[in-house]
Amino acid sequence: MPCRRPLLLLAALVALAATALLPSCPSSVGEGEGEGEGEGEGEGEGEGEGEGEGEGEGEGEGEGEGEGEGECAVDPCAGTPPTSAVVFAASLGMAPSATVDDGAVLTVGTTTRAQVEAELGGAGADDGTPFRKRYCAAGLTFSYVDADRSFDSNTGAATDLVARVLTLPGASATSPQGDIGAVFTATGGASHDLQTGRVVFFADRGIEVVVDGADDVVGLVAFKPQSADRWGLAIDLAPNTGSVGGLVVENASFGDATATLGDAWDADGIVSNVIGPIDVKVRIYASLGLRLVGACPLAGCPSNEETVSITSITVSPPFLGKDGTLGLGSSRAELDAALGAGDPPDANGVVVYGDVGATEPPALGVLYAEDADCVERAVAFAMNYSNEL
């Protein structure tokens, strides 16, 4: 049986603000960067989240585009192994960066997509969403955010900013926190166990190290530094009380999110006329794998946007929080056992638990992708999901 993957459009605004990574039949959807992110995400890239080694985006960073499902995409880097030497720089008080073969410094949150393309020779290989591109010879994946507060491009604007840099399998890369292929010895990071190995976040330096079961470094990821380790905050997947770190959809504001998640988001802005004349506020923590959405009143979003109520939260790699034992990477059978059988996938490929509608409790939308054994595993959660957005 061929492995298949859904191509997701969770909602119009998720596509507009997409940073999540969709796995291509990952061998391990675990953390992914997915990537995943992780990040990855899967891919086997840097984070090991949904990917074998390198990134593991299993993400679906959840965004992908299109609908329905199709055969798993061929790895765009198949037959093109990494040949470059990559150096990650990461120090306290500085945004992390990557340098390929002693070239220009490519910095998270500062370098634009146009500058990456000029340095690495083009737009890169397709990686499932317009907000993520692979550079096979360099051994890197770049994830972008549309950070101009309008979220006006889902096709790849030159002004998009680098949000994450993830190594691909076979990459040659070094960092102050560990070198790929070497035994991991660094101290001071926040370690989270995976099915095989672990991932260590150096939150205040913006570097993630993926370590295998033998304690060897197999992937590196650069992201916007965070003030604390929030990747393991508890989640509640109950269809009527979805929450992340205590932020309950429809009962928390963006101000509450700032207090809980910090102010180091990667993109924040307003999308106009999403549902008729209604505008929505969108905030993306690409470093955490979280996207927050809040619908504004008909009169428009208030000048103090922190007061806007959060109406939906999308969770994707590299987020690692659990609801008991359930989280990203859990099988559909496990989630069905806990939540009851979900509806058949909708037009966006999303399985819905609970009822969708303004008068109903918030529904939970789950995007699944099959792993190498064709077991459906969760790669994204959408709390208070609506396919009308």
Short mmCIF file of the C-alpha atoms (twelve columns), coordinates in Angstrom:
data_MODEL
# 
_entry.id   MODEL 
# 
loop_
_atom_site.group_PDB 
_atom_site.id 
_atom_site.type_symbol 
_atom_site.label_atom_id 
_atom_site.label_alt_id 
_atom_site.label_comp_id 
_atom_site.label_asym_id 
_atom_site.label_seq_id 
_atom_site.Cartn_x 
_atom_site.Cartn_y 
_atom_site.Cartn_z 
_atom_site.pdbx_PDB_model_num 
ATOM 1   C CA . MET A 1   0.000   0.000  0.000  1 
ATOM 2   C CA . PRO A 2   1.515   3.321  -0.960 1 
ATOM 3   C CA . CYS A 3   1.954   5.908  1.750  1 
ATOM 4   C CA . ARG A 4   -0.177  8.979  1.161  1 
ATOM 5   C CA . ARG A 5   -0.225  12.439 2.641  1 
ATOM 6   C CA . PRO A 6   -3.019  14.977 2.929  1 
ATOM 7   C CA . LEU A 7   -2.357  18.403 1.454  1 
ATOM 8   C CA . LEU A 8   -3.839  20.786 3.955  1 
ATOM 9   C CA . LEU A 9   -5.489  24.135 3.820  1 
ATOM 10  C CA . LEU A 10  -6.560  24.336 7.484  1 
ATOM 11  C CA . ALA A 11  -8.097  27.701 6.758  1 
ATOM 12  C CA . ALA A 12  -7.528  30.564 4.400  1 
ATOM 13  C CA . LEU A 13  -5.539  32.412 6.976  1 
ATOM 14  C CA . VAL A 14  -3.433  29.438 7.879  1 
ATOM 15  C CA . ALA A 15  -2.395  29.247 4.262  1 
ATOM 16  C CA . LEU A 16  -1.630  32.942 4.293  1 
ATOM 17  C CA . ALA A 17  0.410   32.695 7.442  1 
ATOM 18  C CA . ALA A 18  1.760   29.233 6.826  1 
ATOM 19  C CA . THR A 19  4.991   28.295 8.463  1 
ATOM 20  C CA . ALA A 20  4.237   24.746 9.389  1 
ATOM 21  C CA . LEU A 21  5.784   21.908 7.571  1 
ATOM 22  C CA . LEU A 22  3.931   19.016 6.092  1 
ATOM 23  C CA . PRO A 23  5.719   15.679 6.230  1 
ATOM 24  C CA . SER A 24  6.114   13.497 3.209  1 
ATOM 25  C CA . CYS A 25  5.274   10.157 4.747  1 
ATOM 26  C CA . PRO A 26  7.666   10.540 7.627  1 
ATOM 27  C CA . SER A 27  9.405   7.553  9.111  1 
ATOM 28  C CA . SER A 28  8.903   9.175  12.483 1 
ATOM 29  C CA . VAL A 29  6.325   11.827 13.109 1 
ATOM 30  C CA . GLY A 30  7.559   12.356 16.594 1 
ATOM 31  C CA . GLU A 31  8.821   15.824 17.032 1 
ATOM 32  C CA . GLY A 32  9.585   16.846 13.603 1 
ATOM 33  C CA . GLU A 33  10.572  20.208 13.051 1 
ATOM 34  C CA . GLY A 34  9.101   20.406 11.731 1 
ATOM 35  C CA . GLU A 35  9.825   21.335 11.651 1 
ATOM 36  C CA . GLY A 36  8.943   20.768 13.555 1 
ATOM 37  C CA . GLU A 37  8.569   23.242 13.450 1 
ATOM 38  C CA . GLY A 38  9.874   21.512 13.430 1 
ATOM 39  C CA . GLU A 39  9.624   22.940 12.915 1 
ATOM 40  C CA . GLY A 40  10.417  18.958 11.149 1 
ATOM 41  C CA . GLU A 41  9.092   19.030 11.142 1 
ATOM 42  C CA . GLY A 42  8.557   13.457 7.757  1 
ATOM 43  C CA . GLU A 43  11.701  14.784 6.642  1 
ATOM 44  C CA . GLY A 44  14.372  13.760 8.835  1 
ATOM 45  C CA . GLU A 45  15.554  17.190 9.289  1 
ATOM 46  C CA . GLY A 46  16.941  19.063 12.120 1 
ATOM 47  C CA . GLU A 47  14.482  18.699 14.844 1 
ATOM 48  C CA . GLY A 48  13.556  15.220 14.734 1 
ATOM 49  C CA . GLU A 49  10.038  16.001 15.207 1 
ATOM 50  C CA . GLY A 50  8.356   14.271 12.593 1 
ATOM 51  C CA . GLU A 51  11.326  13.348 10.790 1 
ATOM 52  C CA . GLY A 52  13.913  10.908 11.027 1 
ATOM 53  C CA . GLU A 53  17.003  12.747 11.735 1 
ATOM 54  C CA . GLY A 54  17.925  16.067 10.572 1 
ATOM 55  C CA . GLU A 55  14.915  18.110 10.848 1 
ATOM 56  C CA . GLY A 56  12.021  16.048 11.452 1 
ATOM 57  C CA . GLU A 57  9.411   18.448 10.539 1 
ATOM 58  C CA . GLY A 58  6.513   16.274 10.564 1 
ATOM 59  C CA . GLU A 59  5.070   19.443 10.665 1 
ATOM 60  C CA . GLY A 60  2.659   20.342 9.124  1 
ATOM 61  C CA . GLU A 61  4.556   23.067 10.585 1 
ATOM 62  C CA . GLY A 62  0.278   21.616 9.390  1 
ATOM 63  C CA . GLU A 63  -0.177  24.026 6.859  1 
ATOM 64  C CA . GLY A 64  0.477   22.692 3.495  1 
ATOM 65  C CA . GLU A 65  -1.690  23.751 0.655  1 
ATOM 66  C CA . GLY A 66  -4.250  22.276 -1.598 1 
ATOM 67  C CA . GLU A 67  -6.834  19.742 -0.668 1 
ATOM 68  C CA . GLY A 68  -7.529  16.098 -0.626 1 
ATOM 69  C CA . GLU A 69  -4.618  13.780 -0.655 1 
ATOM 70  C CA . GLY A 70  -2.134  12.383 -3.079 1 
ATOM 71  C CA . GLU A 71  0.812   10.072 -3.331 1 
ATOM 72  C CA . CYS A 72  3.705   11.037 -1.134 1 
ATOM 73  C CA . ALA A 73  5.897   13.550 -2.872 1 
ATOM 74  C CA . VAL A 74  9.326   12.466 -3.954 1 
ATOM 75  C CA . ASP A 75  12.043  13.924 -1.775 1 
ATOM 76  C CA . PRO A 76  13.129  17.047 -3.699 1 
ATOM 77  C CA . CYS A 77  16.692  16.399 -2.574 1 
ATOM 78  C CA . ALA A 78  16.805  12.750 -3.648 1 
ATOM 79  C CA . GLY A 79  20.052  12.193 -5.524 1 
ATOM 80  C CA . THR A 80  21.515  15.517 -4.382 1 
ATOM 81  C CA . PRO A 81  23.397  14.914 -1.135 1 
ATOM 82  C CA . PRO A 82  24.666  17.905 0.864  1 
ATOM 83  C CA . THR A 83  28.167  19.015 -0.128 1 
ATOM 84  C CA . SER A 84  28.535  22.319 1.727  1 
ATOM 85  C CA . ALA A 85  29.958  23.166 5.123  1 
ATOM 86  C CA . VAL A 86  27.523  25.075 7.336  1 
ATOM 87  C CA . VAL A 87  28.417  27.047 10.433 1 
ATOM 88  C CA . PHE A 88  25.708  28.079 12.891 1 
ATOM 89  C CA . ALA A 89  26.435  31.035 15.155 1 
ATOM 90  C CA . ALA A 90  24.436  31.397 18.350 1 
ATOM 91  C CA . SER A 91  25.277  33.495 21.368 1 
ATOM 92  C CA . LEU A 92  23.319  35.174 24.145 1 
ATOM 93  C CA . GLY A 93  21.639  38.407 23.055 1 
ATOM 94  C CA . MET A 94  22.100  37.717 19.349 1 
ATOM 95  C CA . ALA A 95  19.808  36.264 16.694 1 
ATOM 96  C CA . PRO A 96  21.232  32.949 15.446 1 
ATOM 97  C CA . SER A 97  22.593  32.677 11.931 1 
ATOM 98  C CA . ALA A 98  23.909  30.185 9.409  1 
ATOM 99  C CA . THR A 99  26.797  30.611 6.982  1 
ATOM 100 C CA . VAL A 100 27.218  28.298 4.009  1 
ATOM 101 C CA . ASP A 101 30.750  27.724 2.669  1 
ATOM 102 C CA . ASP A 102 32.056  30.965 4.195  1 
ATOM 103 C CA . GLY A 103 29.436  33.002 2.347  1 
ATOM 104 C CA . ALA A 104 27.058  35.654 3.588  1 
ATOM 105 C CA . VAL A 105 25.635  35.436 7.094  1 
ATOM 106 C CA . LEU A 106 21.956  34.404 6.961  1 
ATOM 107 C CA . THR A 107 20.237  35.542 10.158 1 
ATOM 108 C CA . VAL A 108 16.919  34.476 11.647 1 
ATOM 109 C CA . GLY A 109 14.435  37.336 11.783 1 
ATOM 110 C CA . THR A 110 16.590  39.668 9.675  1 
ATOM 111 C CA . THR A 111 17.583  38.009 6.413  1 
ATOM 112 C CA . THR A 112 14.924  38.142 3.696  1 
ATOM 113 C CA . ARG A 113 13.913  35.433 1.283  1 
ATOM 114 C CA . ALA A 114 15.430  37.485 -1.550 1 
ATOM 115 C CA . GLN A 115 18.788  37.585 0.235  1 
ATOM 116 C CA . VAL A 116 18.748  33.813 0.814  1 
ATOM 117 C CA . GLU A 117 17.951  33.214 -2.846 1 
ATOM 118 C CA . ALA A 118 20.713  35.569 -3.962 1 
ATOM 119 C CA . GLU A 119 23.229  33.840 -1.728 1 
ATOM 120 C CA . LEU A 120 22.271  30.236 -2.472 1 
ATOM 121 C CA . GLY A 121 21.445  30.550 -6.147 1 
ATOM 122 C CA . GLY A 122 17.692  30.541 -6.573 1 
ATOM 123 C CA . ALA A 123 14.388  29.796 -4.926 1 
ATOM 124 C CA . GLY A 124 15.367  26.368 -3.645 1 
ATOM 125 C CA . ALA A 125 13.537  23.047 -3.987 1 
ATOM 126 C CA . ASP A 126 9.829   22.763 -3.244 1 
ATOM 127 C CA . ASP A 127 9.124   21.411 0.208  1 
ATOM 128 C CA . GLY A 128 5.348   21.251 0.439  1 
ATOM 129 C CA . THR A 129 4.477   24.857 1.260  1 
ATOM 130 C CA . PRO A 130 5.480   28.208 -0.245 1 
ATOM 131 C CA . PHE A 131 6.869   29.213 3.145  1 
ATOM 132 C CA . ARG A 132 9.542   26.507 3.209  1 
ATOM 133 C CA . LYS A 133 12.316  25.762 0.739  1 
ATOM 134 C CA . ARG A 134 15.140  23.250 0.702  1 
ATOM 135 C CA . TYR A 135 18.655  23.889 -0.525 1 
ATOM 136 C CA . CYS A 136 19.881  20.370 -1.149 1 
ATOM 137 C CA . ALA A 137 23.597  20.960 -1.743 1 
ATOM 138 C CA . ALA A 138 23.772  23.252 1.266  1 
ATOM 139 C CA . GLY A 139 21.974  20.686 3.400  1 
ATOM 140 C CA . LEU A 140 19.496  23.253 4.735  1 
ATOM 141 C CA . THR A 141 15.806  24.049 4.803  1 
ATOM 142 C CA . PHE A 142 14.674  27.659 5.270  1 
ATOM 143 C CA . SER A 143 11.271  28.429 6.748  1 
ATOM 144 C CA . TYR A 144 9.848   31.918 6.274  1 
ATOM 145 C CA . VAL A 145 7.155   34.140 7.740  1 
ATOM 146 C CA . ASP A 146 5.317   36.967 6.050  1 
ATOM 147 C CA . ALA A 147 6.175   39.529 8.711  1 
ATOM 148 C CA . ASP A 148 4.771   42.782 7.295  1 
ATOM 149 C CA . ARG A 149 1.541   42.561 9.356  1 
ATOM 150 C CA . SER A 150 -0.628  42.039 6.290  1 
ATOM 151 C CA . PHE A 151 -0.025  38.356 5.498  1 
ATOM 152 C CA . ASP A 152 -0.497  39.249 1.872  1 
ATOM 153 C CA . SER A 153 1.538   36.529 0.225  1 
ATOM 154 C CA . ASN A 154 1.193   32.775 0.193  1 
ATOM 155 C CA . THR A 155 3.336   32.367 -2.896 1 
ATOM 156 C CA . GLY A 156 6.639   33.628 -1.561 1 
ATOM 157 C CA . ALA A 157 7.312   37.334 -1.257 1 
ATOM 158 C CA . ALA A 158 10.919  38.480 -1.522 1 
ATOM 159 C CA . THR A 159 10.445  40.364 1.742  1 
ATOM 160 C CA . ASP A 160 9.498   37.294 3.798  1 
ATOM 161 C CA . LEU A 161 11.869  36.861 6.731  1 
ATOM 162 C CA . VAL A 162 13.790  33.740 7.734  1 
ATOM 163 C CA . ALA A 163 12.041  32.145 10.733 1 
ATOM 164 C CA . ARG A 164 13.935  28.856 11.017 1 
ATOM 165 C CA . VAL A 165 16.966  27.209 9.471  1 
ATOM 166 C CA . LEU A 166 17.077  23.413 9.660  1 
ATOM 167 C CA . THR A 167 19.647  20.886 8.580  1 
ATOM 168 C CA . LEU A 168 18.794  18.112 6.141  1 
ATOM 169 C CA . PRO A 169 19.929  14.488 6.541  1 
ATOM 170 C CA . GLY A 170 23.598  14.161 5.702  1 
ATOM 171 C CA . ALA A 171 24.377  17.828 6.290  1 
ATOM 172 C CA . SER A 172 27.790  18.901 7.522  1 
ATOM 173 C CA . ALA A 173 27.139  21.547 10.150 1 
ATOM 174 C CA . THR A 174 28.685  22.876 13.333 1 
ATOM 175 C CA . SER A 175 27.447  25.071 16.161 1 
ATOM 176 C CA . PRO A 176 28.606  26.172 19.611 1 
ATOM 177 C CA . GLN A 177 26.068  23.737 21.049 1 
ATOM 178 C CA . GLY A 178 27.126  20.690 19.061 1 
ATOM 179 C CA . ASP A 179 28.402  19.425 15.707 1 
ATOM 180 C CA . ILE A 180 26.562  16.970 13.508 1 
ATOM 181 C CA . GLY A 181 28.227  13.567 13.727 1 
ATOM 182 C CA . ALA A 182 29.848  14.279 17.105 1 
ATOM 183 C CA . VAL A 183 28.782  13.129 20.555 1 
ATOM 184 C CA . PHE A 184 26.555  15.686 22.263 1 
ATOM 185 C CA . THR A 185 28.305  17.165 25.315 1 
ATOM 186 C CA . ALA A 186 26.835  20.664 25.705 1 
ATOM 187 C CA . THR A 187 25.093  21.626 28.937 1 
ATOM 188 C CA . GLY A 188 22.456  24.167 29.859 1 
ATOM 189 C CA . GLY A 189 19.729  23.357 27.350 1 
ATOM 190 C CA . ALA A 190 16.197  22.098 27.952 1 
ATOM 191 C CA . SER A 191 16.032  18.430 26.981 1 
ATOM 192 C CA . HIS A 192 12.872  16.698 25.739 1 
ATOM 193 C CA . ASP A 193 12.765  12.963 25.084 1 
ATOM 194 C CA . LEU A 194 11.604  11.616 21.733 1 
ATOM 195 C CA . GLN A 195 10.713  8.084  20.714 1 
ATOM 196 C CA . THR A 196 14.344  7.617  19.795 1 
ATOM 197 C CA . GLY A 197 16.804  10.099 21.212 1 
ATOM 198 C CA . ARG A 198 15.957  13.596 22.351 1 
ATOM 199 C CA . VAL A 199 15.890  17.216 21.322 1 
ATOM 200 C CA . VAL A 200 17.617  19.945 23.317 1 
ATOM 201 C CA . PHE A 201 16.486  23.572 23.046 1 
ATOM 202 C CA . PHE A 202 18.857  26.393 23.928 1 
ATOM 203 C CA . ALA A 203 15.967  28.834 24.125 1 
ATOM 204 C CA . ASP A 204 17.879  32.051 24.803 1 
ATOM 205 C CA . ARG A 205 20.329  31.394 21.969 1 
ATOM 206 C CA . GLY A 206 17.895  30.136 19.363 1 
ATOM 207 C CA . ILE A 207 19.510  26.767 18.688 1 
ATOM 208 C CA . GLU A 208 17.955  23.317 18.821 1 
ATOM 209 C CA . VAL A 209 20.076  20.180 18.808 1 
ATOM 210 C CA . VAL A 210 18.651  16.811 17.764 1 
ATOM 211 C CA . VAL A 211 20.369  13.879 19.431 1 
ATOM 212 C CA . ASP A 212 19.881  10.214 18.569 1 
ATOM 213 C CA . GLY A 213 19.717  7.234  20.917 1 
ATOM 214 C CA . ALA A 214 23.495  6.848  20.836 1 
ATOM 215 C CA . ASP A 215 23.897  10.479 22.005 1 
ATOM 216 C CA . ASP A 216 25.230  11.643 18.653 1 
ATOM 217 C CA . VAL A 217 24.122  14.967 17.165 1 
ATOM 218 C CA . VAL A 218 22.056  14.332 14.036 1 
ATOM 219 C CA . GLY A 219 20.484  17.730 13.383 1 
ATOM 220 C CA . LEU A 220 20.625  21.432 14.162 1 
ATOM 221 C CA . VAL A 221 17.930  24.089 13.973 1 
ATOM 222 C CA . ALA A 222 18.166  27.863 14.357 1 
ATOM 223 C CA . PHE A 223 15.092  29.817 15.493 1 
ATOM 224 C CA . LYS A 224 14.135  33.126 17.054 1 
ATOM 225 C CA . PRO A 225 15.404  33.064 20.661 1 
ATOM 226 C CA . GLN A 226 12.822  32.622 23.382 1 
ATOM 227 C CA . SER A 227 12.893  33.741 26.999 1 
ATOM 228 C CA . ALA A 228 11.993  30.302 28.369 1 
ATOM 229 C CA . ASP A 229 11.397  26.669 27.438 1 
ATOM 230 C CA . ARG A 230 7.734   26.586 26.402 1 
ATOM 231 C CA . TRP A 231 7.862   23.674 23.956 1 
ATOM 232 C CA . GLY A 232 6.445   21.262 26.512 1 
ATOM 233 C CA . LEU A 233 3.498   23.300 27.808 1 
ATOM 234 C CA . ALA A 234 0.475   21.111 28.496 1 
ATOM 235 C CA . ILE A 235 -2.338  21.033 25.954 1 
ATOM 236 C CA . ASP A 236 -5.996  20.077 26.302 1 
ATOM 237 C CA . LEU A 237 -7.364  18.336 23.232 1 
ATOM 238 C CA . ALA A 238 -10.938 18.009 24.488 1 
ATOM 239 C CA . PRO A 239 -13.162 19.347 21.688 1 
ATOM 240 C CA . ASN A 240 -14.960 21.724 24.060 1 
ATOM 241 C CA . THR A 241 -12.007 23.086 26.046 1 
ATOM 242 C CA . GLY A 242 -9.021  23.199 23.709 1 
ATOM 243 C CA . SER A 243 -6.067  24.982 25.268 1 
ATOM 244 C CA . VAL A 244 -2.295  25.434 25.224 1 
ATOM 245 C CA . GLY A 245 -0.490  26.298 28.431 1 
ATOM 246 C CA . GLY A 246 -3.799  27.281 30.011 1 
ATOM 247 C CA . LEU A 247 -4.801  29.549 27.110 1 
ATOM 248 C CA . VAL A 248 -8.338  28.318 26.480 1 
ATOM 249 C CA . VAL A 249 -9.768  29.189 23.074 1 
ATOM 250 C CA . GLU A 250 -12.565 31.761 23.297 1 
ATOM 251 C CA . ASN A 251 -11.604 32.508 26.932 1 
ATOM 252 C CA . ALA A 252 -8.115  34.004 26.534 1 
ATOM 253 C CA . SER A 253 -6.845  37.176 24.895 1 
ATOM 254 C CA . PHE A 254 -3.684  37.959 23.003 1 
ATOM 255 C CA . GLY A 255 -2.539  39.742 26.154 1 
ATOM 256 C CA . ASP A 256 -2.877  36.458 27.998 1 
ATOM 257 C CA . ALA A 257 -0.854  34.807 25.236 1 
ATOM 258 C CA . THR A 258 1.917   37.372 25.626 1 
ATOM 259 C CA . ALA A 259 2.040   36.661 29.351 1 
ATOM 260 C CA . THR A 260 2.139   32.892 28.785 1 
ATOM 261 C CA . LEU A 261 4.180   32.524 25.598 1 
ATOM 262 C CA . GLY A 262 6.306   35.657 25.697 1 
ATOM 263 C CA . ASP A 263 6.643   38.431 23.153 1 
ATOM 264 C CA . ALA A 264 9.213   36.808 20.865 1 
ATOM 265 C CA . TRP A 265 6.754   35.909 18.115 1 
ATOM 266 C CA . ASP A 266 7.864   35.699 14.494 1 
ATOM 267 C CA . ALA A 267 4.899   37.422 12.847 1 
ATOM 268 C CA . ASP A 268 1.896   39.347 14.088 1 
ATOM 269 C CA . GLY A 269 -0.718  41.233 12.137 1 
ATOM 270 C CA . ILE A 270 -4.204  41.663 10.756 1 
ATOM 271 C CA . VAL A 271 -5.814  39.816 7.864  1 
ATOM 272 C CA . SER A 272 -8.680  41.837 6.398  1 
ATOM 273 C CA . ASN A 273 -12.121 40.590 5.373  1 
ATOM 274 C CA . VAL A 274 -11.559 36.937 6.182  1 
ATOM 275 C CA . ILE A 275 -15.197 36.132 6.958  1 
ATOM 276 C CA . GLY A 276 -17.231 38.691 5.043  1 
ATOM 277 C CA . PRO A 277 -16.279 42.076 6.542  1 
ATOM 278 C CA . ILE A 278 -14.645 40.563 9.630  1 
ATOM 279 C CA . ASP A 279 -10.906 41.055 10.140 1 
ATOM 280 C CA . VAL A 280 -8.797  38.635 12.145 1 
ATOM 281 C CA . LYS A 281 -5.620  39.000 14.140 1 
ATOM 282 C CA . VAL A 282 -2.950  36.368 13.549 1 
ATOM 283 C CA . ARG A 283 0.161   35.733 15.605 1 
ATOM 284 C CA . ILE A 284 2.761   33.119 14.707 1 
ATOM 285 C CA . TYR A 285 5.306   31.664 17.094 1 
ATOM 286 C CA . ALA A 286 7.239   29.704 14.458 1 
ATOM 287 C CA . SER A 287 9.876   28.862 17.059 1 
ATOM 288 C CA . LEU A 288 7.237   27.055 19.138 1 
ATOM 289 C CA . GLY A 289 4.992   25.728 16.367 1 
ATOM 290 C CA . LEU A 290 1.984   27.764 17.517 1 
ATOM 291 C CA . ARG A 291 -0.411  30.000 15.552 1 
ATOM 292 C CA . LEU A 292 -3.066  32.093 17.281 1 
ATOM 293 C CA . VAL A 293 -6.100  33.581 15.548 1 
ATOM 294 C CA . GLY A 294 -8.662  36.034 16.903 1 
ATOM 295 C CA . ALA A 295 -11.739 37.388 15.151 1 
ATOM 296 C CA . CYS A 296 -12.261 41.130 15.583 1 
ATOM 297 C CA . PRO A 297 -15.638 42.867 15.991 1 
ATOM 298 C CA . LEU A 298 -17.491 44.105 12.915 1 
ATOM 299 C CA . ALA A 299 -16.213 47.581 13.719 1 
ATOM 300 C CA . GLY A 300 -12.669 46.334 13.194 1 
ATOM 301 C CA . CYS A 301 -9.782  45.320 15.416 1 
ATOM 302 C CA . PRO A 302 -9.279  47.607 18.427 1 
ATOM 303 C CA . SER A 303 -6.240  49.839 18.709 1 
ATOM 304 C CA . ASN A 304 -5.114  47.717 21.653 1 
ATOM 305 C CA . GLU A 305 -4.822  44.404 19.835 1 
ATOM 306 C CA . GLU A 306 -3.822  42.636 23.053 1 
ATOM 307 C CA . THR A 307 -7.494  42.712 24.045 1 
ATOM 308 C CA . VAL A 308 -8.602  40.630 21.056 1 
ATOM 309 C CA . SER A 309 -9.953  37.236 22.116 1 
ATOM 310 C CA . ILE A 310 -8.178  34.128 20.807 1 
ATOM 311 C CA . THR A 311 -10.689 32.110 18.813 1 
ATOM 312 C CA . SER A 312 -8.395  29.414 17.435 1 
ATOM 313 C CA . ILE A 313 -4.974  27.903 18.140 1 
ATOM 314 C CA . THR A 314 -3.071  25.719 15.680 1 
ATOM 315 C CA . VAL A 315 -0.398  23.427 17.130 1 
ATOM 316 C CA . SER A 316 2.328   21.914 14.961 1 
ATOM 317 C CA . PRO A 317 5.950   20.827 15.344 1 
ATOM 318 C CA . PRO A 318 8.273   21.592 16.957 1 
ATOM 319 C CA . PHE A 319 5.741   21.836 19.794 1 
ATOM 320 C CA . LEU A 320 6.051   18.895 22.182 1 
ATOM 321 C CA . GLY A 321 3.322   19.484 24.773 1 
ATOM 322 C CA . LYS A 322 0.986   16.620 25.640 1 
ATOM 323 C CA . ASP A 323 -2.529  15.997 26.850 1 
ATOM 324 C CA . GLY A 324 -1.609  13.099 29.088 1 
ATOM 325 C CA . THR A 325 0.123   10.818 26.610 1 
ATOM 326 C CA . LEU A 326 -1.473  12.366 23.525 1 
ATOM 327 C CA . GLY A 327 0.215   14.910 21.299 1 
ATOM 328 C CA . LEU A 328 1.725   15.436 17.867 1 
ATOM 329 C CA . GLY A 329 2.799   12.050 16.584 1 
ATOM 330 C CA . SER A 330 -0.035  10.182 18.303 1 
ATOM 331 C CA . SER A 331 -1.859  7.713  16.104 1 
ATOM 332 C CA . ARG A 332 -5.405  8.223  14.903 1 
ATOM 333 C CA . ALA A 333 -6.395  5.098  16.805 1 
ATOM 334 C CA . GLU A 334 -5.080  6.617  20.051 1 
ATOM 335 C CA . LEU A 335 -6.912  9.900  19.490 1 
ATOM 336 C CA . ASP A 336 -10.131 8.132  18.465 1 
ATOM 337 C CA . ALA A 337 -9.982  6.062  21.646 1 
ATOM 338 C CA . ALA A 338 -9.669  9.196  23.775 1 
ATOM 339 C CA . LEU A 339 -11.980 11.569 21.889 1 
ATOM 340 C CA . GLY A 340 -14.406 9.267  20.117 1 
ATOM 341 C CA . ALA A 341 -14.330 8.612  16.404 1 
ATOM 342 C CA . GLY A 342 -13.792 11.730 14.341 1 
ATOM 343 C CA . ASP A 343 -15.714 12.665 11.220 1 
ATOM 344 C CA . PRO A 344 -14.395 11.624 7.804  1 
ATOM 345 C CA . PRO A 345 -11.766 14.080 6.515  1 
ATOM 346 C CA . ASP A 346 -13.343 17.285 5.231  1 
ATOM 347 C CA . ALA A 347 -12.459 19.079 1.991  1 
ATOM 348 C CA . ASN A 348 -9.243  20.307 3.620  1 
ATOM 349 C CA . GLY A 349 -8.216  16.803 4.673  1 
ATOM 350 C CA . VAL A 350 -8.917  17.602 8.340  1 
ATOM 351 C CA . VAL A 351 -10.577 15.098 10.695 1 
ATOM 352 C CA . VAL A 352 -12.988 16.929 13.013 1 
ATOM 353 C CA . TYR A 353 -13.807 15.905 16.580 1 
ATOM 354 C CA . GLY A 354 -16.889 17.648 17.972 1 
ATOM 355 C CA . ASP A 355 -19.313 19.931 16.170 1 
ATOM 356 C CA . VAL A 356 -18.314 22.897 14.038 1 
ATOM 357 C CA . GLY A 357 -20.552 25.946 14.396 1 
ATOM 358 C CA . ALA A 358 -20.946 29.232 16.209 1 
ATOM 359 C CA . THR A 359 -23.386 27.791 18.759 1 
ATOM 360 C CA . GLU A 360 -21.478 24.585 19.384 1 
ATOM 361 C CA . PRO A 361 -18.499 23.867 21.677 1 
ATOM 362 C CA . PRO A 362 -15.191 24.449 19.905 1 
ATOM 363 C CA . ALA A 363 -14.331 21.560 17.621 1 
ATOM 364 C CA . LEU A 364 -10.876 20.017 17.337 1 
ATOM 365 C CA . GLY A 365 -9.448  19.597 13.854 1 
ATOM 366 C CA . VAL A 366 -6.614  17.117 13.356 1 
ATOM 367 C CA . LEU A 367 -4.437  16.725 10.300 1 
ATOM 368 C CA . TYR A 368 -3.060  13.229 9.918  1 
ATOM 369 C CA . ALA A 369 -0.261  11.917 7.743  1 
ATOM 370 C CA . GLU A 370 0.783   8.310  7.311  1 
ATOM 371 C CA . ASP A 371 4.194   7.227  8.526  1 
ATOM 372 C CA . ALA A 372 6.437   4.687  6.788  1 
ATOM 373 C CA . ASP A 373 4.218   1.886  8.092  1 
ATOM 374 C CA . CYS A 374 1.117   3.710  6.822  1 
ATOM 375 C CA . VAL A 375 -0.081  4.420  10.362 1 
ATOM 376 C CA . GLU A 376 -1.993  7.703  10.495 1 
ATOM 377 C CA . ARG A 377 -0.357  10.085 12.969 1 
ATOM 378 C CA . ALA A 378 -1.288  13.609 14.013 1 
ATOM 379 C CA . VAL A 379 0.874   16.337 12.497 1 
ATOM 380 C CA . ALA A 380 -1.258  19.355 13.449 1 
ATOM 381 C CA . PHE A 381 -4.081  20.252 15.836 1 
ATOM 382 C CA . ALA A 382 -6.496  23.124 15.174 1 
ATOM 383 C CA . MET A 383 -8.406  24.065 18.319 1 
ATOM 384 C CA . ASN A 384 -11.815 25.563 17.561 1 
ATOM 385 C CA . TYR A 385 -11.437 24.490 13.959 1 
ATOM 386 C CA . SER A 386 -13.687 25.886 11.272 1 
ATOM 387 C CA . ASN A 387 -13.402 25.058 7.604  1 
ATOM 388 C CA . GLU A 388 -15.115 28.360 6.776  1 
ATOM 389 C CA . LEU A 389 -12.113 30.514 7.681  1 
# 
